[in-house]
């Protein structure tokens, strides 16, 4: 698969939010519909502006996945469901670690696939919060990188 990693422009935010929603529906089965509708405008209007964004794009420039970094934390990493399991997530995460200084990530405790993914890349559990950042009852696991991946 050929793709590039490039910045995301503000005018692309609606595409990014649509991708976020498709990804969440494919991977975050524990969320209620009301939660997805709650987070969608927050992603669009607040969260995307709070991070440095990068997109994984196909040869035509279409966004296949994206990540958002603040300080040394990976705040978001989402792939369109059509592009899961093809290596893009690993390439984006490795880029975030090597090029953007990522050392930490939080993951929903119920998202076992994401937890396994981050552990595979050298992250280890360092803490747990019983509520997410908005006070919702979705426990968050705090992970830190134990070593830089090869």
N, C-alpha and C positions, 0 to 999 in steps of 0.2 A: 504494500500500500504506500503510495506516495502522498506526503503531506508536508506542510510547512507550519511553523509556529510564528505568529505575528500578533501585533497589538490589535485590540478591538476598539473600533471607533464608536462614539456615543450613538450615532445614527443606527448602529447595528444592535443596540440594546433590545429592541423588540424580538429580533431573531434569537438572541441569546436567551431571553426569558422563555420563548417558546421551546427552545432546546432544553432549558432547565426543567420545564414542566414535563416534557416527554421523558426525560431521564428519571425524574422523581417518580413518575407514574410506573416506570419499569423497574425501579429498584427500592423505593421507599414504601413498601406495601403496608407498613404500620401507620402511615399518615392517613388521616381522615380527609375527605373532600374539602371540608371546611378549613382544614389546615393549609391545604394547597392554595385555596383561594385567599387565605390570610397572607401567606408568604409571597404570592405572585407580585402584588404591587410593591411590597417592601423590596423585593429583589430589583425590580425595575427602577424604583424611585430613590432608593437609598443604598442598598448593599453593593450594587455594581460600581457606584461612584466611590465607595470606601476602600476599594482594592485596586491593585495593578492587575489588569486583565491581559490574558494571552489566549489566542484561539489556535486550535489545530485545524488547519484548512486543507481541503483536497486541492487537486491541481487546478480546479476552476475557481478557487477562492471561497468555496462554501465552508461554513463553520461546521465541523464534525464534533467538536468538543471544546471545552474552555476551562480555564483555571483562573482563580483570583488569589492574590497574595497581599498580605498586609504585614509589614515588618518581617519576621521570620516564620510567619504562620501561613499555611495553606488554608484559606478560608472557604474555597469552593473548587471542586473538580467534578465536572459533569460531562458525560458523553451522550450523544444522541444514541438511542437504543440500537439503531442500525449499525453503529460502529463499535459496540462493545465487543470485547473478546478478540480484538484484532491488533492489539499492541499499542494503540493510541494512548490509552490511559497511562501506561508505563512510560512512554516517551514524554508525555506532558509532565508527569510527576518527576522524572529524572531531570527534565529541563528546569522545573521549579526549584529543585534541590541545588543543582549545579550552577544555574544562571541567576537565580533570584534569591538564593540563600535560605530556602525553606528548611526548618528544623523541627517544626511542630505542626500537628493537625488534630482537629477535634472531629469525632465521628459519632453518629447516632449509635447507641448500644444495640438497637434492634437491626442495624444494617450490617449483618454478619459478613456479607460479601465485601463491603468496603473495609471492614476491620481486617479481614484476611489479606486483602490487596495491600494495605499499608504495612502490615506485618511482613509480608513478602519482601517489601522494599526497605526493611530495616527499622521500622518504627516500633517502639515498645510502649506499653501502657504505663503511664505515670500518675494517672488520677481519674476520678469519675465525679461528675456532677449529676444530681438526681433530676434536674430540670434543664431544658435547653436555654439558650440565651434570651428567649422571650418569655420564660417562665412556664412554658408548656411542659407536660409530664412525659418528655422524651429524654431519657438519660443520655448524657454525653460522656464519651470516653476521651480522655486527653492523652495524646500520643506524642512522643518525641523520637527523633531520629537517633539511633544508637551508633550508626556508622554510615559513611557515605557509600552509596551503592557503586559497585564496580562499573 
